[in-house]
Amino acid sequence: MDEEGHASTSAARFPTLRVMAGKILGLTNLFPGVFPAHLMSSSDLRVSGVVDQIIGAFFLIRKAVFDRCGGFDERFFVYFEEVDLSLRAKQLGYTSYFLSEVSAFHKGGGCTERVKAARLFYSLRSRIFMRKNIIPGWNSLPSFY
């Protein structure tokens, strides 16, 4: 739930080339069956079930699974770290499950509210997810990135 008591974004699809192209080109609104939205709406999440990934504010994972995945990739900070971990977990045969019966409060941007310039930096930097996981052959990143 957000600050006004409305349903907040809780789950998402993995940001594939099709999902991101649909968002960038505005095709998600025109052809949602072909270009699904990245963030799942509350109508998508009326019942519990398997999803690609849970948003970080609501993310719970068993320690054994976290360890088997190698933990968080330290190149991600604040944004997309749970997306990357969820994708690696899926590649190992695990699934993410959304529980519609549970609710929690999430103040979006709360961690970075007082450092907006840093928030923009980390948000843009997190786009390495696409480089690491989506675009073939771009999987190796310099350690300083």
C-alpha positions, 0 to 999 in steps of 0.5 A: 500500500502507498501513503494514501492506502492505494495498491502499490506496485508489488511485482513486475515482469522481467525487463526483456527487450520486448517489454522495454521496447514496448515501454519506450515506443508506447506500444504497451498501451496500443498492443498490451498482448504483444508488448506487456507492461514491465510493472504489473498492475493491481488487476494483474495481481488480484490472486496469488501466483507465480510472477517474474519478480517481486519488487524489492520493498516486498522481497523475501527469499530463503537464505539457502536460495540467496546463497546458491544464487551468490547473493546480490550483485554488488554492481547494483545499488538501490535499483534492480538488485532484486530483479537481477537476483530473481532472474538468477534464481529463475535460471536455477529453477526457482520461482517467485510467488506473489501473495495477494492476501498479504499487504505492506506499506511502501513509501516509494523513494524513501531510501533516496528521498534526501539525495535526489541527485544520487537517486538519479545516478543509481537509477541510471547506473542500474540499467546495467541490468540490460547490459548484463542480462538482456543484450548477448555478449555484454555480460562482462562489465569492468569492476569500476562500473 
